[in-house]
Amino acid sequence: MRSFRLLIVLLVSSCAGLPSPTSDEVKDLAPSSRLRAAINLGNPVLAQRGPAGEPRGVSVELARELGRRLAVPVDLVLYEAAGRVTDAARTNAWDIAFIAVDPQRSDDIDFTAPYVTIEGTYLVRNDSPLRRVEDFDRDGIRVSVGAKSAYDLYLSRTIRRAQIVRAPTSPGAIELFVNERLDAVAGVKNPLDDFARANPGYRVIEPGFMKIEQAMGTPRGRPAGARYLRAFVEEMKASGFVARVRATRP
């Protein structure tokens, strides 16, 4: 009987999920009694505009679910590039954000573990002699990137000879690559694949040069909120929430 009661307790505990947030956790994550969630529309893997212009995607659904857990309204603060999200980290413009983990960003943002890992790679023209990631760091090679994106930060640390040419946004980096006839554009693999499928004169380099770990974050100095956010992300992954929402991506 004792073993049976213990089994029931364990089953109940495993189904209980994340405890309700404490008042300190709610205050850290929604100090204005509203959850301001920074949404990066520059990465279509995470967020996109719907037919009527409304934001949607895994970032949006995670923000809404977190707001439900905190019992506060959610305000979506929209940005066209990750660099603009991080620039706003010190200005009290948002309470949570959905961007890639990077050492440089960690000075201002307390990150969770990643909830999605995506690939960073290059797009080139079909007739380009560049075939492998190792081919790109050469004198005279010009690569466009979205300014302050995760792959811009990574390439800025690792590229020694090629020239990095920055555009304000990641979609803008593709336009810059095409219009200025640069040697390549670096970015998230999924939208580069989409571009190559729609434009037969281009191809994507495989494998890519980095794994981009997409996480949630909150401004540093909110320890209770950061603790809850880390636990929230783990539950959203373990419960299948993230996988279900990603499966609905158009």
NUFI-765644 format. One record per residue: residue in one letter; residue number from 1; z, x, y of N, C-alpha, C, CB in turn. Coordinates in steps of 0.02 Angstrom, whole numbers. Each point is the difference from the previous one (the first is absolute). Glycine has a CB too. Example, Ala and Ser with C-alpha at 12.3 -4.5 7.8 and 13.67 -1.06 7.14 Angstrom:
! NUFI-765644
 rest  nr    n.Z    n.X    n.Y   ca.Z   ca.X   ca.Y    c.Z    c.X    c.Y   cb.Z   cb.X   cb.Y
    A   1    390    660   -284      0    -45     59      0     45     60     62    -95    -59
    S   2    -98     77    112      3     42     59     37    -39     55   -108     59    -32
This chain:
! NUFI-765644
 rest  nr    n.Z    n.X    n.Y   ca.Z   ca.X   ca.Y    c.Z    c.X    c.Y   cb.Z   cb.X   cb.Y
    M   1      0     42    -60      0    -42     60      0     44     63     61    -91    -63
    R   2    -20    144     61      2     45     58    -68     31     13    120     25    -24
    S   3   -155     -4    -28    -66     29      8    -48    -51     28     22     78    -95
    F   4    -15   -141     72    -44    -53     25     11    -11     75      1    -54   -113
    R   5     64     52    133     15     -9     72    -28     58     41    104    -65    -29
    L   6    -98    126      3    -26     59     35    -76     -5      8     95     69    -45
    L   7   -128    -93     -8    -73     -8      4    -19    -50     53     -9     28   -121
    I   8     46    -83    126    -14    -50     52      8     30     70     38    -91    -78
    V   9     16    130     87     12     32     65    -57     46     18    123     -8    -18
    L  10   -146     48    -31    -54     47     13    -64    -37     17     52     83    -78
    L  11    -66   -137     43    -61    -39     14      2    -31     69    -12    -23   -122
    V  12     71     -4    140      7    -30     66     -9     52     54     77    -86    -46
    S  13    -46    146     35     -5     53     49    -72     23      8    115     37    -28
    S  14   -153    -33    -27    -69     23      4    -44    -49     35     17     64   -103
    C  15      3   -129    104    -42    -51     32     22    -13     71    -19    -52   -111
    A  16     77     81    130     28    -16     65    -42     26     57    111      1    -51
    G  17   -145     55     40    -41     28     52     41     33     55    -86    -85    -26
    L  18     54     94     83     32     33     56     53    -46     31   -105     67     22
    P  19    166    -41    -10     52    -43     31    -22    -21     70     89     59    -66
    S  20    -58   -111     91    -14    -22     68     19     55     49     21   -120    -33
    P  21    -60    129     85     15     54     48     66    -12     36   -122     20     15
    T  22    156     35      1     62     -5     39    -18    -11     74     61     75    -82
    S  23    -12    -92    120    -11    -10     72    -24     64     34     88    -89      0
    D  24    -63    147    -23    -22     64     29    -73     14    -18    118     43     -8
    E  25   -138    -61    -52    -69     11    -21    -47    -45     40     38     32   -115
    V  26    -19    -94    125    -41    -46     40     -4     24     72     32    -95    -75
    K  27     24    118    102      2     23     70    -45     61      9    116    -44     12
    D  28   -117     90    -61    -42     59      5    -74    -18     -4     91     67    -52
    L  29   -109   -113      7    -70    -15    -11    -27    -51     49     17     26   -120
    A  30     26    -69    146    -23    -51     48     51     -6     56    -61    -63    -92
    P  31     68    115    134     51     -1     52     -9    -55     52     10    122    -17
    S  32    -71   -147     24    -13    -54     47      2    -69    -34    -69     79     68
    S  33     92    -80   -130      0    -61    -42    -70    -22    -18    106    -34     54
    R  34   -154     78    -46    -69     -9    -23    -22     66    -31    -26    -88     90
    L  35    -13     85   -143    -24     60    -33    -70     16     27     68    -26   -105
    R  36    -72     81    142    -64     21     29    -32     50    -48     42    -19    120
    A  37    -96     -1   -151    -33     40    -52    -65     28     26     53    -70    -89
    A  38    -57    137     92    -62     33     21    -50      0    -57     65     73     80
    I  39   -123   -101    -68    -53     -6    -50    -59     42     21     38   -117    -31
    N  40    -57    164    -12    -57     45     14    -64    -30    -28     77    100     -2
    L  41   -118   -128     45    -64    -29    -21    -53     52    -11     29   -103     62
    G  42    -14    166    -48    -48     53    -10     -8     19    -73     27     41    112
    N  43     18    -64   -155     -4     14    -72    -10    -66    -37     74    103     11
    P  44   -135   -121    -29    -13    -66    -30     29     -7    -70   -102     -5     67
    V  45    125     59    -98     34     -6    -64     65    -38      9    -52    108    -40
    L  46     83   -101     98     66    -29     12     -2    -64     42     45    114     -8
    A  47    -91   -118     55     -2    -58     45    -71     -9     26    121     17     33
    Q  48   -140    -80    -27    -66    -16     26      5    -64     42    -57     55   -101
    R  49      4    -69    138     -4    -63     36    -38    -50    -45      3     58    114
    G  50     24   -119   -117    -33    -53    -38    -57    -31     39    107    -22    -58
    P  51   -138    -31     31    -58    -31     33     13    -24     70    -36    -33   -112
    A  52     97     12    125     17    -25     67     35     54     42     10   -115    -47
    G  53    -11    177     23     31     55     37     73     11    -16    -81    -23     87
    E  54    108    -17   -132     71      5    -16     13     61    -44     11   -125      9
    P  55     43    161      2     16     58    -43     22    -22    -69     33     66    102
    R  56    -54    -29   -152     20    -15    -68     -1     65    -40    -45   -119      7
    G  57     72    117    -68      2     59    -42     71     16    -22   -100     44     59
    V  58    107      8    -99     65     16    -30     53     16     53    -61     42   -100
    S  59     42     -8    154     49     15     52     27    -64     32    -58    109     23
    V  60     13   -155    -10     19    -63     32     47    -40    -46   -109     -2     63
    E  61     91     -1   -127     41    -39    -47     68     32    -11   -104    -39    -56
    L  62    108    105     54     65     34     -5     43    -14     61    -53     90    -70
    A  63     23    -89    129     37    -14     61     28    -71     -1    -72     81     63
    R  64     32   -128    -84     23    -70     -3     55    -10    -52   -114    -36     37
    E  65    107     70    -94     52     -5    -51     65     31     24    -88      2    -89
    L  66     83     54    124     61     31     27     32    -45     52    -48    114    -20
    G  67      8   -145     62     28    -47     49     35    -58    -34    -90     32     78
    R  68     62    -56   -134     33    -54    -37     68     23    -27   -113    -46    -31
    R  69    115    108      5     63     26    -26     52      8     56    -63     60    -91
    L  70     41    -39    149     46     10     56     16    -65     37    -45    114     12
    A  71      7   -167    -27      8    -66     32    -13      5     75     84    -32    -88
    V  72   -137     68    106    -20      5     71    -76    -11      5     95     81     24
    P  73   -118   -104     34    -73     -6     10    -33     69      0     18   -106     66
    V  74    -82    107    -83    -39     62     -3    -53      0     55     20      9   -124
    D  75    -20     44    164    -53     10     50    -43     58    -24     73    -44     95
    L  76   -137     32   -105    -46     52    -21    -27     36     62    -32    -65   -104
    V  77     46    129    109    -23     42     55    -61     39    -25    118      9     52
    L  78   -177    -26    -27    -62     25    -29    -24     64     35    -30   -117    -32
    Y  79      9    165     -8    -28     63     24    -65     13    -36    116     46     26
    E  80   -162    -12      9    -65     15    -29     -2     68    -35    -51    -70     88
    A  81    106    109    -83      1     66    -31     72     20    -14   -106     32     59
    A  82    116      7   -112     67     22    -19     31     43     55    -33     -5   -120
    G  83     -9     46    153     26     43     53     32    -40     56    -87     82    -28
    R  84     61   -141     42     29    -42     52     67    -30    -23   -115    -26     42
    V  85    121     14   -106     65    -22    -27     52     54     10    -58    -73    -85
    T  86     42    133     64     49     55      5     16     18     72    -41     43   -110
    D  87     -9    -48    154     13     14     71     52    -48     29   -117     44     11
    A  88    118   -105    -39     45    -52     25     70      3    -31   -100    -71     20
    A  89    109    118    -67     64      2    -36     59     13     45    -61     40    -99
    R  90     50     -3    154     55     17     46      8    -49     57    -19    119    -30
    T  91    -22   -170     32      0    -45     58     32    -68    -15   -102     57     39
    N  92    133    -65    -97     31    -63    -20    -51    -57     -1    108     40     49
    A  93   -169    -25    -71    -52    -50     -2      0    -39    -66    -68     71     76
    W  94     98    -43   -128      2    -33    -66     64     19    -37   -126     -1     -5
    D  95    141    -39    -46     60     11    -41    -16     29    -69     55    -93     62
    I  96   -111     73    -89    -24     28    -63    -75     15      7     88    -63    -68
    A  97   -112    109     27    -71     17      2    -24     15    -70     12     45    117
    F  98    -78    -47   -125    -32     13    -64    -52     55     10     17   -121    -38
    I  99      3    183     25    -43     57     10     13     53    -53     -4    -23    123
    A 100    -39     73   -125      6     52    -51     57     49     17   -123    -10    -24
    V 101    156     32    -28     53     50      8    -32     67     19     73    -60    -84
    D 102    -44     93    134    -23     66     20     60     37     32   -120    -42     19
    P 103    126    108    -33     57     37     28      5     -5     76    -11     78    -95
    Q 104    -45    -78    129      2     -3     74     27    -67     24    -98     79      4
    R 105     81   -133    -40     24    -66     19     74    -11    -15   -115    -42    -20
    S 106    141     80    -26     69     -9    -22     51     20     54    -37     21   -116
    D 107     14     12    169     46     15     55     23    -64     35    -57    111     15
    D 108     14   -162    -15     15    -61     37     10    -61    -45    -65     47     94
    I 109     43    -42   -157     -2    -59    -44     37     16    -64   -109    -37     49
    D 110    151    -10    -71     35      5    -64    -41    -39    -51    116     11     56
    F 111   -145     24   -105    -46    -31    -47     34    -22    -64    -91     70     48
    T 112     61   -121    -79     17    -18    -69    -42     42    -47     31   -119     35
    A 113    -21    109   -100    -48     27    -48    -66    -38      9     93     30    -83
    P 114   -149     -1     61    -64    -35      8     -4    -63    -43    -53    110     26
    Y 115     19   -160      0    -13    -60    -40    -73     -3    -23     90    -60     63
    V 116   -133    100    -31    -70      7    -20    -20     72     11    -26   -122     30
    T 117    -11    150    -77    -29     67      8    -75     -6     -2    101     56    -54
    I 118   -134    -31    106    -73     -3      4    -28     71     10      6   -118     48
    E 119    -70    124    -52    -31     66      1    -34     14     67    -17     -7   -124
    G 120     23     68    147    -36     23     59    -57     46    -21    104    -10     71
    T 121   -163     -3    -44    -58     40    -21    -51      3     57     19    -33   -120
    Y 122    -79     59    103    -53      8     49    -60    -45    -17     37    118     20
    L 123    -73   -137     33    -65    -32     -6    -52     46     30     51   -117      5
    V 124   -107    127    -40    -54     43     24    -67    -35    -11     67    105    -24
    R 125   -120    -77     52    -67    -26    -14    -23     23    -69    -27      1    124
    N 126    -18    -37   -152    -23     16    -68    -29     70     -5    -23   -120    -17
    D 127    -10    144     71    -32     65     -3     47     58     21   -108    -58     24
    S 128    172     42    -14     48     52     20     10     50    -56     58    -81     76
    P 129    -54    146    -61     15     50    -51     74      0    -21    -93     69     46
    L 130    135   -107    -10     71     -3    -15     12    -45    -60     28     19    122
    R 131      1      9   -175      8    -36    -62     72     -7    -22   -111     41    -32
    R 132    153      8     49     69      1    -21     46      8     60    -34     48   -112
    V 133     96    -67    105     48      7     55      2     72     25     67    -95    -47
    E 134    -73    142      1      4     71     17    -57     22     45     58     21   -108
    D 135   -112    -59    112    -58     19     39      8    -12     75    -69    -25    -99
    F 136    119    -13    120      2    -25     68     31     47     51      6   -111    -50
    D 137     39    154     29     34     43     49    -41     63     12    112    -45    -37
    R 138   -166     36     74    -46     56     15    -17     -1     74    -47     -3   -116
    D 139     30     61    142    -22      4     70    -61    -44     10     45    118      9
    G 140    -45   -154     47    -57    -42     17      3    -71    -27    -65    102      3
    I 141    111   -117    -49      6    -67    -27     42    -42     48     -9     43   -119
    R 142    -17   -102    135     36    -45     46     17    -65    -38    -61     49    101
    V 143    125    -67    -99     25    -58    -36     35    -47     49     15     69   -106
    S 144    -36   -132    106     33    -48     44     58    -34    -37   -109    -20     61
    V 145    161      3    -23     59    -34    -27     25    -50     52     30    100    -72
    G 146     10   -148     49     37    -42     46     60     38     27    -38   -104    -61
    A 147     45    108    126     53     41     30     69    -21    -24    -72     16    100
    K 148    111     34   -120     70     -8    -22      7    -41    -63     33      9    118
    S 149    -87    -19   -154      4    -32    -66     33     48    -49   -103    -70     23
    A 150    122     46    -81     33     43    -50    -46     57    -20     65    -98    -42
    Y 151   -129     84     35    -47     53    -20    -15     47     57    -50    -78    -83
    D 152     54     55    145     -6     46     57     58     49      0    -60    -88     68
    L 153    121     62    -77     59     44     -1     -4     50    -58     68    -92     52
    Y 154    -90     68   -110     -5     44    -58    -54     54     11     39    -95    -74
    L 155    -98     74     95    -53     49     10     16     49     57    -82    -84    -42
    S 156    117     60     92     19     45     54     46     56    -24    -11    -95     80
    R 157     48     81   -133     44     52    -28    -37     45    -49     96    -77     14
    T 158   -149     53    -44    -31     37    -56    -68     29     15     63    -74    -74
    I 159   -100     44    120    -67     25     17      7     61     45    -51   -116    -11
    R 160     14    169     -4      4     61     39    -65     17     37     84     41    -83
    R 161   -140    -60     56    -64     22     28    -44    -58     25      6     98    -76
    A 162     -5   -154     41    -40    -57     22     29    -30     64    -32    -24   -119
    Q 163     -9    -13    156     22    -32     62     16    -73    -13    -71     80     68
    I 164    129   -102    -45     20    -70     -5    -17    -34     66     92     27    -82
    V 165   -131    -81     77    -21    -38     59     34    -69     -4   -113     62      8
    R 166    154    -78     42     42    -61     -5    -30    -58     38     99     73    -11
    A 167    -96   -131    -22    -18    -64     31     64    -41     10   -116      2    -54
    P 168    116    -50     99     61    -38     12     26    -38    -60    -37    -10    116
    T 169     -9    -14   -160     19    -39    -59    -39     25    -60     25   -100     72
    S 170     -4     79   -131    -35     20    -61    -70    -31     -5    111     11    -56
    P 171   -120    -76     71    -69    -26      3    -42     38     51     42   -112    -35
    G 172    -11    131     91    -35     38     50    -22     68    -24     64    -61     85
    A 173    -26     90   -132    -17     65    -28    -65     -4    -41    122     31     -3
    I 174   -132    -87    -32    -63    -10    -37    -58     -5     49     62    -58    -94
    E 175    -53     21    147    -53     -7     51    -16     68     31     37   -117     24
    L 176     15    156    -10    -10     67     29    -39     44    -48    107    -12     66
    F 177    -89     11   -129    -35     39    -51    -75    -18     -2    106      6    -67
    V 178   -121    -70     68    -70    -23     -4    -37     16     65     34    -91    -79
    N 179     -6     72    135    -35      6     64     -9     72     23     45   -110     30
    E 180      4    153    -44     -3     69     21    -27     47    -55     95    -23     77
    R 181   -112     -7   -133    -26     38    -57     45     58    -18   -116    -33     33
    L 182    181     17    -40     48     49    -22    -10     12    -75     83    -34     90
    D 183    -49     84   -117    -10     17    -70     36    -47    -48    -13    117     36
    A 184     68   -147    -13     39    -44    -44     48    -41     42    -10     82    -96
    V 185     37   -134     65     55    -37     28     54     -2    -54    -75    -70     77
    A 186    137     81    -57     57     -5    -46     34    -66     11     15    126      0
    G 187     10   -155    -56     33    -64      7     26    -26    -66    -72    -24     96
    V 188     95    -38    -95     23    -34    -60    -61    -15    -44    100    -51     62
    K 189    -94     63   -126    -57     -5    -45    -30    -70     -2     50     91    -67
    N 190     -8   -143     66    -26    -68     -8    -51    -20     53    108    -29    -53
    P 191    -92     35    118    -50    -18     50    -60     47      1     91    -48     68
    L 192    -82    112    -88    -57     44     -4    -46    -21    -58     69     94     48
    D 193    -39   -115   -103    -40    -27    -56    -39    -61     23     85     42    -82
    D 194    -52    -87    120    -33    -60     25    -60     19     44    109    -63     -5
    F 195    -99    113     47    -55     21     45    -58     28    -41     83     25     92
    A 196    -67     16   -142    -53     30    -40    -39    -52    -39     68    104     -9
    R 197    -33   -156    -16    -35    -53    -36    -47    -39     46     97     -9    -78
    A 198    -76      0    140    -41    -37     48    -55     43     31     98    -72     24
    N 199    -92    138    -30    -47     46     30    -20     52    -52     50    -17    116
    P 200   -105      6   -152    -17     43    -57    -12     74     17    -50   -100    -49
    G 201     45    117    112    -13     69     18     63     43      2    -95    -40     64
    Y 202    151     14    -87     63     37      4     36     -1    -68     10    -30    123
    R 203     34     79   -132     39      4    -62     71     25     16   -105     22    -67
    V 204    150    -39     22     71     18      6     16     58    -46     30   -120     30
    I 205      9    167     -6     20     58    -40     57    -19    -47    -36     78     94
    E 206     28    -62   -157     52    -13    -49     12     63    -42    -31   -122     -4
    P 207     95    137    -11     61    -31     26     11     18     73     49      2   -114
    G 208     -2    -38    145     14     11     70     46     60     13    -16   -121     17
    F 209     36    128     46     41     59     19     74    -15      4    -98     41     62
    M 210    119   -105    -65     72    -15      4     15    -69    -26      9     75     99
    K 211     54    -84   -119     27    -66    -15     40    -23     60      4     25   -125
    I 212    -19    -84    149     32    -27     60     53    -50    -23   -105     17     71
    E 213    168     -2    -58     55    -42    -22     19    -49     56     43     91    -76
    Q 214    -62   -154     66     14    -51     49     70    -29    -11   -123    -28      8
    A 215    163     27     45     70    -20     -5     18    -46     58     29    108    -59
    M 216     31   -136     55     29    -35     57     46     49     36     -8   -114    -58
    G 217     18    101    121     44     43     39     33    -37     56    -72     96    -28
    T 218    127    -69     51     36    -27     58     18     58     45     45    -99    -67
    P 219    -39     89    132     17     55     44     66     34    -21    -60    -58     93
    R 220     63    123    -87     61     36    -18     59    -23     43    -69    100    -35
    G 221    129    -95      7     59    -23     35     21    -70    -20    -32     72     93
    R 222      1    -99   -147     19    -66    -25     17      7    -75    -75    -60     86
    P 223    129     95   -102     13     18    -70     10    -60    -47     50    103     43
    A 224    -16   -155    -21     11    -58    -43    -67    -35    -14    117    -14     47
    G 225   -158      8      4    -66    -32    -10    -44     41    -45     10    -51    112
    A 226     -9    117   -103    -41     44    -42     21     -5    -73    -16     78     96
    R 227     81    -83   -108     25     -6    -69    -25    -65    -32    103     67     32
    Y 228    -98   -122      5    -23    -64    -27    -76      2    -12     95    -59     60
    L 229   -131     89    -13    -72      1     -6    -22     39    -62     -9     -7    125
    R 230     43     61   -141    -16     39    -60     10    -43    -63     32    107     59
    A 231     23   -143    -61     13    -43    -58    -50    -57     -4    122     30      7
    F 232   -141    -57     51    -48    -55      3    -67     21    -30     58    -45    102
    V 233    -82    104    -83    -64     24    -25      2      9    -76    -21     57    110
    E 234     76    -30   -135      6      9    -73     -3    -67    -36     68    104     19
    E 235    -36   -155      9     -3    -65    -33    -70    -30      4    121    -18     28
    M 236   -154     26     29    -67    -28      7    -49     32    -49     24    -22    121
    K 237    -14     85   -137    -41     33    -50     18    -23    -71    -12     99     76
    A 238     77    -98    -91     22    -16    -67    -14    -73    -19     88     87     12
    S 239    -85   -132     37    -11    -71    -14    -74    -18     -8    103    -23     63
    G 240   -147     69    -45    -72    -14     -3    -27    -30     64     13    -15   -121
    F 241     29      7    172    -22    -31     63    -58     40     31    117    -43     19
    V 242   -109    108    -14    -52     42     30    -66     -6    -39     88     80     43
    A 243    -83    -76   -109    -61     -4    -41    -34    -67      8     51     79    -81
    R 244    -13   -133     83    -29    -67      7    -36     -8     67     91    -47    -73
    V 245    -59     70    126    -31     -7     67    -62     44      5    113    -25     50
    R 246   -111     86    -76    -58     44      3    -58    -29    -39     76     97     12
    A 247    -61   -134    -67    -54    -29    -41    -39    -53     36     68     25    -99
    T 248    -39    -53    154    -34    -52     37    -42     27     58     92    -76    -31
    R 249    -93    143     38    -39     30     55    -73    -18     -7     82     94      9
    P 250   -114   -117     46    -71    -18     -4    -44     60    -11     22    -96     74
